[in-house]
Amino acid sequence: MRRRAAAVLALALCAARPAVAEPPRLSLPLDCDYGRTCVIEDYVDTDPGPGHRDHACGLKSRDDHRGTDFMLPSFEAMAAGVNVLAAAPGMVAATRDGMDDTPVTPETRAAIEGRECGNAVRVDHGDGWQTLYCHLKRGSVSVRQGERVATGDVLGQVGLSGLTNAPHVHLGVLRDGEIVDPFHPDDITQCGQETDGGLWQDRPGYARAGLFTAGFSTAVPGLDAVQSGAARVQETTADQPLVLYGHVFYARPGDRLSLTAQGPEGEIFRHELTLDDPSVQLFRAFGRKAPAAGWPAGAYRGYVRLMRGGTLLAVRHADITVTP
């Protein structure tokens, strides 16, 4: 079955199970300030077909996505250390550690087959309910199988292990092995219906607006090239411009888009703009020509962030390598 937890979520079960009759009431699985130092990037896919949609019938999911992704705003935040917390009390059913914090590539995809969840912890809440915490930092898992945990206990830290290329924790919720959407626990195939908070003690806020993607190019691209992915450049020479773009959906007038980039010698640009009259989808780009001596060779990273007032709505990153 499509909604059956598969190898992506597989960890060995523990026989001992606490007896809890009621569904778990969930707290944030991260030690963060939601909307400032973390944000949900992707929700459970509620579309039973080949498309995708989130619990509010919006675009914030991916085809067959089986959890809720709490994203950090930067790799620097991951390096500083952000704790992953037990979202509800229970018993640790299984753990895995030892996988490297390495962004997945087509070349490394096969090596993690069956371990897409990366370093992980699974907590049993009784009555068939479990929560799963994926992509933890190598060496950070701080609990053992059979250990009881309370809401808010530290399980590990956000990392980059398994099938991911951005620092986040994937929270999976299961009932008798079936995927449950914590925002709409009664029927995973429905969207747009109010559920009085779902399984959350304090339901995280939802915004329809977000980012499809971010990327680097060597010139300001057209929308068609952004949408198709043809605009993305992953390697360039030192004499070419560096242009960062962000592809936005459902923004409101007054939302702000920031585009920043840094390289081997530090920040190369920072640009913020207000979306005064946004359409259903749009892209914006900003960049710099190469300096007279050329860009220093090495790795460059850009961040595109969508803000509404003081609230972070979405963040995407992009990487490019400058060759000598």
Secondary structure, DSSP 8 states (H G I E B T S, - for coil): -TTB--GGG-----S------S---B--SBSS-BTTTBEEEE-----SSSS---TTSSS---TT--SEEEE-S-HHHHHH--EEE-SS-EEEEEEE---------TTTTGGGTT-TT-EEEEEEEETTEEEEEEEE-TT-----TT-EE-TT-EEEEB---SS-SS-EEEEEEEETTEEE-TTSTT-TT--S---TTTTBSS-----S-EEEEEEEESS---HHHHHHTTT--SEEETTS-EEEEEEEES--TTEEEEEEEEETTEEEEEEEEEESS--SEEEEEEEE---TT---SEEEEEEEEEEETTEEEEEEEEEEEEE-
